[in-house]
Amino acid sequence: MLRVMLVDDEPFILQGLQILVNWEEEGYEIVAAVSNGKEALDFLKNNEVDLIISDIQMPVMNGLELLETIQKEGISKARFAILTGYDDFSYAQRAIKNNSMDYILKPVQKSDMLSLLRNVSNLDRVSRKEEDDRQKMEDAYLARNVIALVKGKFDDNNLEYVKNHMQLAGKIRYVDIESTFERREGDEDDYDMRVFQHQLHNACRDVQKENKNHFIFDVSYDETSYDIGFIYCDNMATRVDMSDEEFFESMVKKLEAIVLKPVRMICGKKVNDVSQIAKSYSSCRMLNSIKGFHSERSVYIYEDEVQIEQKAAYICKKSLDECIAAIDKNEKEQIEKSVEKLYEEIYNVGENYNLVNLNINYLLFQLIHLASEQDDNVNQEEVIQYISENSFEDSLSRGSSQHLKNFALQYADYLMSLRKNVSRGILSSIEKEISEHYAENISLRNLGEKYYMNSSYLGQVFRKKYNVSFKDYLTNIRINEAAKQLIMTDKKINQISEEVGYMDCDYFIRKFIEIKGCTPSKYRKNNTQ
């Protein structure tokens, strides 16, 4: 509802204006009815309104003086309309000079008032649309700069922009916010998940209104991830007299109350400055990959999960090295034996949560290193993704010997696939399939299944050949096709969005701005002219 203030020194006029039209039906509510300009200014100091309808001749401060004071001091952004019983062009000139949008003679006719209200409503819709587009562009540009820092590929311009547009104080950490409900066949498709991601993003901004631009879409390398990135500063917790853990736990509860689904936060290690956020992001991804081997919680904090007290720091190195060697050689029987031996040694020392954590973390870090040794171009982020994707099995106890055994067997096969070259023919076939089916629900996972390849390895080979991730490659194709349709057709933007594969038009606009640097409507206008 648009908020209206009426200003007139005649009580009967004020009463008549309030019943002249059905304000609510027109989308308005009268929030104040005052008798002179001074009372109006006092109200505006503590209240916002969208439209001021004021008489000219009033005691204390007349309508034109009120309008001129508002313009001069910038007290309100409300639109202004003058009412008068004086048919004097000099009054009209003075009102127009000070940006009064209408000049209505008394007695006010219903048709004149409706014309004013509908004109203001139309202008408000246009302004809101322009503001919404501007905000989307600002959000997209900030996200692009934040992602550059997060990925460690940034320059001074990226750094300066982020520092100028975020409230950064104290130490910083990268936090991944995601839903914990697991999708199964027949459940939510990618469109539903994208809608949920949008809801989660809005919920984060609502919960942290003063830091709403600290939440970023699509930071993860994971092609199937629908998470939200969060640039956290430790003063966010200290301002409300909480520890980091208390702050994150409280935020999870608030988010779950809004989105009505379970939420998890993975918190990377603290760094001293946003220029080091890539280190925090990397630790967050590492923690995300190994959480499947530990007890399930709503909040994981790097320092709590990875840094073990010295007294508990006992590494079963011989057993671990045997296990790693067996995985490296893909010796199935030896893998099972070495995992059993590792757990036996751990329990002989004394079953301890920290001790199990420490040894499993050591093993996983070594496996990441082992994959990187196969090929200098192997991206550790994608190896971490593979570990994360393959660390959950509902039928197995998380962190159990059988759980680790199954994972180790799968990882040995993964290493074997890394040692093989993908033929030019398969990549050409995949490239052709993407060009023909880009608007469909296409992913590395289903391409991997179709061409009998490990999806994570396929993602690495894809990045190596095209120098971009599969997700970015697909996005570029979709946005370029959308750009072509914007110029060559008169289709509506939401129709084009759907035809290139985006059922969520807001998300489509955001991605379009990131790649083309302007909104779709502005792109169409610029290029068709």
C-alpha positions as CSV (number, residue, x, y, z in Angstrom):
1,M,0.0,0.0,0.0
2,L,1.2,3.5,-0.8
3,R,1.2,5.9,2.1
4,V,-0.6,9.2,1.8
5,M,-0.5,12.4,4.0
6,L,-3.3,15.0,3.6
7,V,-2.6,18.6,4.6
8,D,-5.4,21.2,4.9
9,D,-6.5,23.6,7.6
10,E,-10.2,23.1,6.9
11,P,-11.4,20.0,8.9
12,F,-14.4,19.5,6.5
13,I,-12.0,19.4,3.5
14,L,-9.8,16.8,5.2
15,Q,-12.9,14.6,6.0
16,G,-14.2,15.0,2.5
17,L,-10.9,13.9,1.0
18,Q,-10.9,10.8,3.1
19,I,-14.3,9.6,1.8
20,L,-14.0,11.0,-1.7
21,V,-12.5,7.8,-3.1
22,N,-11.9,4.2,-2.0
23,W,-8.3,4.7,-1.0
24,E,-7.7,1.0,-0.2
25,E,-9.1,-0.1,-3.5
26,E,-6.7,2.2,-5.3
27,G,-3.8,0.7,-3.3
28,Y,-3.4,3.6,-0.7
29,E,-3.6,4.2,3.0
30,I,-4.0,7.6,4.7
31,V,-1.3,7.6,7.4
32,A,-1.7,11.3,8.4
33,A,-4.1,14.2,8.1
34,V,-2.7,17.5,9.4
35,S,-3.7,21.2,9.4
36,N,-0.6,23.0,8.2
37,G,2.9,22.7,6.7
38,K,4.7,22.8,10.1
39,E,2.7,19.8,11.3
40,A,3.5,18.0,8.1
41,L,7.2,18.6,8.4
42,D,7.2,17.3,12.0
43,F,5.5,14.1,10.8
44,L,7.9,13.6,7.9
45,K,10.9,13.8,10.3
46,N,10.0,10.3,11.7
47,N,7.7,8.8,9.1
48,E,7.9,8.0,5.4
49,V,5.1,8.7,2.9
50,D,4.7,8.2,-0.8
51,L,2.3,11.0,-1.6
52,I,1.6,14.4,0.0
53,I,-1.6,16.2,-1.0
54,S,-1.6,19.7,0.4
55,D,-3.7,22.9,0.3
56,I,-1.8,26.1,-0.6
57,Q,-3.3,28.6,1.8
58,M,-2.8,27.5,5.4
59,P,-1.6,29.3,8.6
60,V,1.9,28.8,10.1
61,M,3.3,27.3,6.9
62,N,1.5,27.2,3.6
63,G,1.6,24.4,1.0
64,L,4.1,26.0,-1.3
65,E,6.5,26.8,1.6
66,L,6.1,23.1,2.7
67,L,6.9,21.9,-0.8
68,E,10.0,24.2,-1.1
69,T,11.3,23.2,2.3
70,I,11.0,19.5,1.4
71,Q,12.8,20.1,-1.8
72,K,15.6,22.2,-0.3
73,E,16.3,20.0,2.7
74,G,15.6,16.7,1.1
75,I,13.3,15.7,4.0
76,S,11.1,13.3,1.9
77,K,11.1,11.6,-1.5
78,A,7.3,11.7,-1.6
79,R,5.5,12.9,-4.6
80,F,3.6,16.1,-4.1
81,A,0.2,17.4,-5.3
82,I,-1.2,20.9,-4.7
83,L,-4.9,21.6,-3.9
84,T,-6.1,25.2,-4.2
85,G,-9.2,27.3,-4.6
86,Y,-7.2,30.0,-6.3
87,D,-7.0,29.8,-10.1
88,D,-3.8,31.8,-10.3
89,F,-1.2,30.7,-12.8
90,S,1.7,32.2,-10.6
91,Y,0.8,29.5,-8.0
92,A,0.9,26.8,-10.6
93,Q,4.3,28.1,-11.9
94,R,5.8,28.1,-8.4
95,A,4.4,24.6,-7.7
96,I,5.7,23.1,-11.0
97,K,9.1,24.8,-10.4
98,N,9.4,22.8,-7.2
99,N,8.4,19.5,-8.8
100,S,4.8,19.3,-7.8
101,M,3.3,16.6,-10.0
102,D,-0.3,18.0,-10.1
103,Y,-2.2,21.1,-9.4
104,I,-5.9,20.4,-8.6
105,L,-8.6,23.1,-8.2
106,K,-11.1,23.0,-5.4
107,P,-13.8,21.7,-5.0
108,V,-11.9,18.5,-5.8
109,Q,-13.6,16.2,-8.3
110,K,-13.5,12.4,-7.8
111,S,-12.3,11.9,-11.3
112,D,-9.4,14.4,-10.7
113,M,-8.4,12.6,-7.5
114,L,-8.5,9.1,-9.2
115,S,-6.5,10.4,-12.1
116,L,-3.8,11.7,-9.6
117,L,-3.7,8.4,-7.6
118,R,-3.5,6.2,-10.7
119,N,-0.8,8.3,-12.2
120,V,1.2,8.1,-8.9
121,S,0.7,4.3,-8.8
122,N,2.0,3.9,-12.4
123,L,5.0,6.1,-11.6
124,D,5.7,4.1,-8.5
125,R,5.6,0.8,-10.4
126,V,8.1,2.1,-12.9
127,S,10.3,3.5,-10.2
128,R,10.2,0.2,-8.3
129,K,11.0,-1.8,-11.5
130,E,14.0,0.5,-12.2
131,E,15.1,0.3,-8.5
132,D,14.8,-3.5,-8.7
133,D,16.8,-3.7,-11.9
134,R,19.5,-1.4,-10.4
135,Q,19.6,-3.5,-7.2
136,K,20.0,-6.7,-9.3
137,M,22.8,-5.2,-11.2
138,E,24.6,-4.0,-8.1
139,D,24.1,-7.5,-6.4
140,A,25.4,-9.3,-9.5
141,Y,28.4,-7.0,-9.8
142,L,29.3,-7.4,-6.1
143,A,28.8,-11.1,-6.4
144,R,31.3,-11.2,-9.4
145,N,33.9,-9.4,-7.3
146,V,33.3,-11.5,-4.2
147,I,33.6,-14.7,-6.3
148,A,36.9,-13.4,-7.7
149,L,38.3,-13.1,-4.2
150,V,36.8,-16.4,-3.1
151,K,38.5,-18.2,-6.0
152,G,41.8,-16.4,-5.4
153,K,41.8,-14.8,-8.8
154,F,41.4,-11.1,-8.1
155,D,43.1,-7.7,-8.5
156,D,43.1,-4.5,-6.6
157,N,39.9,-3.3,-8.3
158,N,38.0,-6.4,-7.1
159,L,39.3,-6.0,-3.6
160,E,38.6,-2.3,-3.3
161,Y,35.0,-2.8,-4.6
162,V,34.2,-5.5,-2.1
163,K,35.7,-3.5,0.8
164,N,33.7,-0.5,-0.2
165,H,30.4,-2.4,-0.5
166,M,30.5,-4.7,2.4
167,Q,30.6,-4.1,6.2
168,L,33.9,-5.8,6.9
169,A,35.1,-5.6,10.5
170,G,37.2,-8.0,12.5
171,K,38.3,-11.5,11.3
172,I,36.4,-13.1,8.4
173,R,35.4,-16.5,7.4
174,Y,33.6,-18.1,4.4
175,V,30.4,-19.9,5.3
176,D,28.5,-22.3,3.1
177,I,24.7,-22.4,3.8
178,E,22.8,-25.3,2.3
179,S,19.7,-27.5,2.8
180,T,20.3,-31.0,4.4
181,F,17.3,-32.8,2.9
182,E,18.4,-35.3,0.4
183,R,16.9,-35.5,-3.1
184,R,15.8,-38.8,-4.4
185,E,14.3,-40.0,-7.7
186,G,10.8,-38.5,-8.1
187,D,11.5,-35.7,-5.6
188,E,12.3,-32.0,-6.4
189,D,13.8,-31.4,-9.9
190,D,16.4,-28.7,-10.6
191,Y,13.8,-26.0,-11.0
192,D,12.3,-26.7,-7.6
193,M,15.8,-26.7,-6.1
194,R,16.6,-23.4,-7.7
195,V,13.3,-22.0,-6.3
196,F,14.3,-23.2,-2.9
197,Q,17.8,-21.7,-3.3
198,H,16.1,-18.4,-4.1
199,Q,13.9,-18.7,-1.0
200,L,17.0,-19.6,1.2
201,H,18.8,-16.5,-0.2
202,N,15.9,-14.3,0.6
203,A,15.6,-15.8,4.1
204,C,19.3,-15.1,4.7
205,R,18.9,-11.5,3.7
206,D,15.8,-11.2,5.9
207,V,17.6,-12.7,9.0
208,Q,20.7,-10.5,8.4
209,K,19.1,-7.3,7.0
210,E,22.1,-5.1,8.0
211,N,24.4,-7.5,6.1
212,K,22.2,-8.7,3.4
213,N,24.7,-8.2,0.6
214,H,27.1,-10.6,2.4
215,F,25.1,-13.6,0.8
216,I,26.2,-14.7,-2.6
217,F,24.6,-17.2,-5.1
218,D,26.5,-20.0,-6.9
219,V,30.0,-19.8,-5.5
220,S,30.5,-23.6,-5.3
221,Y,32.3,-25.6,-8.0
222,D,29.7,-28.3,-7.4
223,E,27.4,-28.4,-10.5
224,T,24.5,-29.9,-8.4
225,S,24.9,-27.5,-5.5
226,Y,22.1,-25.1,-4.5
227,D,23.9,-23.4,-1.6
228,I,24.4,-19.8,-0.6
229,G,27.9,-18.3,0.2
230,F,28.1,-16.1,3.3
231,I,31.0,-13.7,4.0
232,Y,31.0,-13.7,7.8
233,C,32.7,-11.2,10.1
234,D,33.2,-12.0,13.7
235,N,31.8,-8.7,14.9
236,M,28.4,-9.9,13.7
237,A,28.4,-12.3,16.7
238,T,30.1,-9.9,19.2
239,R,27.5,-7.2,18.4
240,V,24.8,-9.5,19.8
241,D,27.0,-10.8,22.6
242,M,27.4,-14.4,21.1
243,S,30.2,-16.7,20.3
244,D,30.6,-17.8,16.6
245,E,28.9,-21.1,17.3
246,E,26.0,-19.5,19.1
247,F,25.5,-17.0,16.3
248,F,25.5,-19.8,13.6
249,E,23.2,-22.0,15.6
250,S,20.8,-19.1,16.1
251,M,20.9,-18.3,12.4
252,V,20.1,-21.9,11.4
253,K,17.0,-21.9,13.6
254,K,15.8,-18.7,12.2
255,L,16.4,-19.9,8.6
256,E,14.6,-23.2,9.2
257,A,11.6,-21.3,10.6
258,I,11.3,-19.4,7.3
259,V,12.1,-22.1,4.7
260,L,10.6,-25.0,6.6
261,K,13.4,-27.3,5.7
262,P,16.6,-28.4,7.6
263,V,19.6,-26.1,7.0
264,R,23.3,-26.7,7.5
265,M,26.2,-24.2,7.8
266,I,29.8,-25.2,7.0
267,C,32.2,-22.6,8.4
268,G,35.7,-22.2,7.0
269,K,38.6,-21.1,9.1
270,K,39.0,-17.5,10.2
271,V,41.3,-15.2,8.2
272,N,42.5,-11.7,9.0
273,D,41.3,-9.9,5.9
274,V,38.9,-10.4,3.0
275,S,41.9,-10.6,0.7
276,Q,42.6,-14.0,2.3
277,I,39.0,-15.3,1.9
278,A,40.1,-17.9,-0.7
279,K,42.0,-19.7,2.1
280,S,38.8,-19.8,4.2
281,Y,36.8,-20.9,1.2
282,S,39.2,-23.8,0.5
283,S,39.0,-24.9,4.2
284,C,35.2,-24.7,4.0
285,R,35.2,-27.0,0.9
286,M,37.6,-29.4,2.6
287,L,35.4,-29.5,5.7
288,N,32.3,-30.0,3.5
289,S,34.0,-33.0,1.8
290,I,34.8,-34.8,5.1
291,K,31.7,-34.1,7.1
292,G,30.2,-37.3,5.8
293,F,32.7,-39.2,7.8
294,H,31.7,-37.6,11.1
295,S,28.5,-37.2,13.2
296,E,25.8,-35.1,11.5
297,R,25.2,-31.6,12.9
298,S,23.6,-28.4,11.7
299,V,26.8,-26.4,12.2
300,Y,30.4,-27.4,11.3
301,I,33.2,-25.0,12.3
302,Y,36.7,-25.6,10.8
303,E,38.6,-25.0,14.0
304,D,36.4,-27.4,16.0
305,E,36.5,-30.2,13.4
306,V,40.1,-30.1,12.2
307,Q,42.3,-28.8,14.9
308,I,42.7,-31.5,17.5
309,E,44.4,-31.0,20.9
310,Q,48.0,-32.1,21.0
311,K,47.3,-34.8,23.7
312,A,44.9,-36.5,21.3
313,A,47.1,-36.2,18.2
314,Y,48.0,-39.8,17.5
315,I,48.4,-40.7,13.8
316,C,48.3,-44.4,12.9
317,K,50.7,-43.6,10.1
318,K,51.8,-47.1,9.1
319,S,48.2,-48.3,8.7
320,L,47.3,-45.1,6.9
321,D,50.2,-45.4,4.5
322,E,49.2,-49.1,3.8
323,C,45.7,-48.0,3.1
324,I,46.8,-45.2,0.8
325,A,49.1,-47.5,-1.1
326,A,46.3,-50.1,-1.6
327,I,44.0,-47.4,-2.9
328,D,46.7,-46.1,-5.2
329,K,47.2,-49.5,-6.8
330,N,43.4,-50.3,-6.8
331,E,44.0,-53.6,-4.9
332,K,40.5,-54.3,-3.7
333,E,41.2,-57.1,-1.2
334,Q,44.1,-55.1,0.3
335,I,42.0,-52.0,0.6
336,E,39.5,-53.8,2.8
337,K,42.2,-55.4,5.0
338,S,44.0,-52.1,5.4
339,V,40.9,-50.2,6.5
340,E,40.1,-53.0,9.0
341,K,43.6,-52.7,10.3
342,L,43.4,-48.9,10.6
343,Y,40.2,-49.1,12.7
344,E,41.7,-51.9,14.9
345,E,44.7,-49.8,15.6
346,I,42.6,-46.8,16.5
347,Y,40.4,-48.8,18.9
348,N,43.5,-50.4,20.5
349,V,44.8,-46.9,21.3
350,G,41.4,-46.0,22.8
351,E,38.2,-45.2,20.9
352,N,38.0,-41.5,20.8
353,Y,36.0,-39.1,18.6
354,N,38.9,-36.7,18.1
355,L,41.3,-39.6,17.3
356,V,39.0,-41.0,14.6
357,N,38.5,-37.5,13.2
358,L,42.3,-36.9,13.1
359,N,43.1,-40.1,11.3
360,I,40.3,-39.9,8.8
361,N,41.1,-36.3,8.0
362,Y,44.8,-37.2,7.4
363,L,43.7,-40.0,5.0
364,L,41.3,-37.7,3.1
365,F,43.9,-35.0,2.7
366,Q,46.4,-37.5,1.4
367,L,43.9,-38.9,-1.1
368,I,43.3,-35.4,-2.5
369,H,47.1,-35.0,-2.9
370,L,47.2,-38.4,-4.6
371,A,44.6,-37.4,-7.1
372,S,46.5,-34.1,-7.8
373,E,49.7,-36.1,-8.6
374,Q,48.0,-37.9,-11.4
375,D,47.7,-34.7,-13.5
376,D,48.9,-31.2,-12.7
377,N,45.7,-29.9,-14.2
378,V,43.5,-31.8,-11.8
379,N,41.4,-29.3,-9.8
380,Q,41.5,-30.0,-6.0
381,E,38.0,-28.4,-5.7
382,E,36.6,-31.1,-8.0
383,V,38.4,-33.9,-6.1
384,I,36.8,-32.5,-2.9
385,Q,33.5,-32.5,-4.6
386,Y,33.9,-36.2,-5.5
387,I,34.7,-37.1,-1.9
388,S,31.7,-35.1,-0.7
389,E,29.4,-36.8,-3.2
390,N,30.6,-40.3,-2.3
391,S,30.8,-39.9,1.5
392,F,27.1,-40.5,2.3
393,E,25.3,-43.9,2.5
394,D,22.0,-44.1,4.4
395,S,22.5,-47.8,5.1
396,L,25.9,-47.3,6.8
397,S,27.0,-45.6,10.0
398,R,28.9,-42.4,9.2
399,G,32.5,-42.9,10.1
400,S,32.2,-46.7,10.5
401,S,34.8,-49.0,9.0
402,Q,32.4,-50.3,6.4
403,H,31.5,-46.7,5.4
404,L,35.2,-45.9,4.9
405,K,35.8,-49.2,3.2
406,N,33.1,-48.6,0.6
407,F,34.4,-45.1,0.0
408,A,38.0,-46.3,-0.4
409,L,37.0,-48.8,-3.0
410,Q,35.1,-46.2,-5.0
411,Y,38.0,-43.7,-4.7
412,A,40.5,-46.3,-6.1
413,D,38.3,-46.7,-9.2
414,Y,38.2,-42.9,-9.4
415,L,42.0,-42.7,-9.4
416,M,42.1,-45.3,-12.2
417,S,39.7,-43.1,-14.3
418,L,42.1,-40.1,-13.7
419,R,44.9,-42.1,-15.3
420,K,43.0,-42.7,-18.5
421,N,42.6,-40.1,-21.3
422,V,39.1,-39.2,-22.6
423,S,38.9,-39.4,-26.4
424,R,38.3,-36.4,-28.5
425,G,35.2,-38.2,-29.8
426,I,33.4,-38.3,-26.4
427,L,34.1,-34.6,-25.7
428,S,32.8,-33.7,-29.2
429,S,29.7,-35.7,-28.6
430,I,29.1,-34.0,-25.2
431,E,29.7,-30.6,-26.8
432,K,27.1,-31.4,-29.5
433,E,24.6,-32.7,-26.9
434,I,24.9,-29.5,-24.9
435,S,24.4,-27.3,-28.0
436,E,21.3,-29.3,-28.8
437,H,19.8,-29.7,-25.3
438,Y,21.1,-26.7,-23.4
439,A,17.5,-25.7,-22.4
440,E,16.9,-29.1,-20.7
441,N,17.8,-30.3,-17.2
442,I,21.4,-31.3,-18.2
443,S,24.2,-32.0,-15.7
444,L,27.6,-33.6,-15.5
445,R,26.1,-36.4,-13.5
446,N,23.6,-37.5,-16.2
447,L,26.3,-36.9,-18.9
448,G,28.7,-39.1,-17.0
449,E,26.1,-41.8,-16.7
450,K,25.3,-41.7,-20.4
451,Y,28.9,-41.9,-21.5
452,Y,30.1,-44.2,-18.7
453,M,32.5,-41.7,-17.1
454,N,33.0,-40.5,-13.5
455,S,31.2,-37.2,-13.4
456,S,33.9,-35.5,-11.3
457,Y,36.6,-36.6,-13.7
458,L,34.5,-35.5,-16.6
459,G,34.2,-32.1,-15.0
460,Q,38.0,-31.8,-14.7
461,V,38.6,-32.9,-18.3
462,F,35.9,-30.4,-19.4
463,R,37.6,-27.6,-17.5
464,K,41.0,-28.5,-18.8
465,K,39.8,-28.4,-22.5
466,Y,37.5,-25.4,-22.3
467,N,39.1,-23.4,-19.5
468,V,35.8,-23.0,-17.7
469,S,33.6,-25.2,-15.5
470,F,30.8,-27.2,-17.0
471,K,28.3,-24.9,-15.2
472,D,29.8,-21.7,-16.6
473,Y,30.0,-23.3,-20.1
474,L,26.3,-24.2,-20.1
475,T,25.4,-20.8,-18.6
476,N,27.3,-18.9,-21.4
477,I,25.5,-20.9,-24.1
478,R,22.1,-20.2,-22.5
479,I,22.7,-16.5,-22.0
480,N,24.1,-16.0,-25.5
481,E,21.1,-17.7,-27.0
482,A,18.9,-15.5,-24.8
483,A,20.7,-12.4,-26.1
484,K,20.1,-13.5,-29.7
485,Q,16.4,-14.0,-29.0
486,L,16.2,-10.6,-27.3
487,I,17.5,-8.9,-30.5
488,M,15.8,-11.0,-33.1
489,T,12.3,-11.6,-31.6
490,D,9.7,-9.7,-29.6
491,K,9.2,-12.5,-27.1
492,K,8.7,-11.5,-23.5
493,I,11.7,-11.9,-21.2
494,N,10.1,-14.5,-19.0
495,Q,9.3,-16.6,-22.1
496,I,12.9,-16.3,-23.3
497,S,14.1,-17.3,-19.8
498,E,12.1,-20.5,-19.9
499,E,13.1,-21.3,-23.5
500,V,16.8,-21.2,-22.7
501,G,16.4,-23.3,-19.6
502,Y,15.7,-21.0,-16.7
503,M,12.3,-21.4,-15.1
504,D,13.2,-18.8,-12.4
505,C,13.1,-15.5,-14.3
506,D,14.8,-13.6,-11.4
507,Y,17.8,-16.0,-11.5
508,F,17.9,-15.7,-15.3
509,I,18.1,-11.9,-15.0
510,R,20.9,-12.1,-12.4
511,K,23.0,-14.4,-14.6
512,F,22.3,-12.2,-17.7
513,I,23.6,-9.2,-15.8
514,E,26.7,-11.0,-14.6
515,I,27.6,-12.0,-18.2
516,K,26.3,-9.1,-20.3
517,G,26.7,-6.3,-17.8
518,C,23.1,-5.1,-18.1
519,T,19.5,-6.3,-17.7
520,P,17.8,-8.2,-20.6
521,S,15.4,-5.3,-21.2
522,K,18.3,-2.8,-21.5
523,Y,20.3,-5.1,-23.7
524,R,17.3,-5.4,-26.0
525,K,16.8,-1.6,-26.1
526,N,20.5,-0.9,-26.7
527,N,21.0,-3.5,-29.5
528,T,17.7,-3.0,-31.3
529,Q,18.3,0.8,-31.5
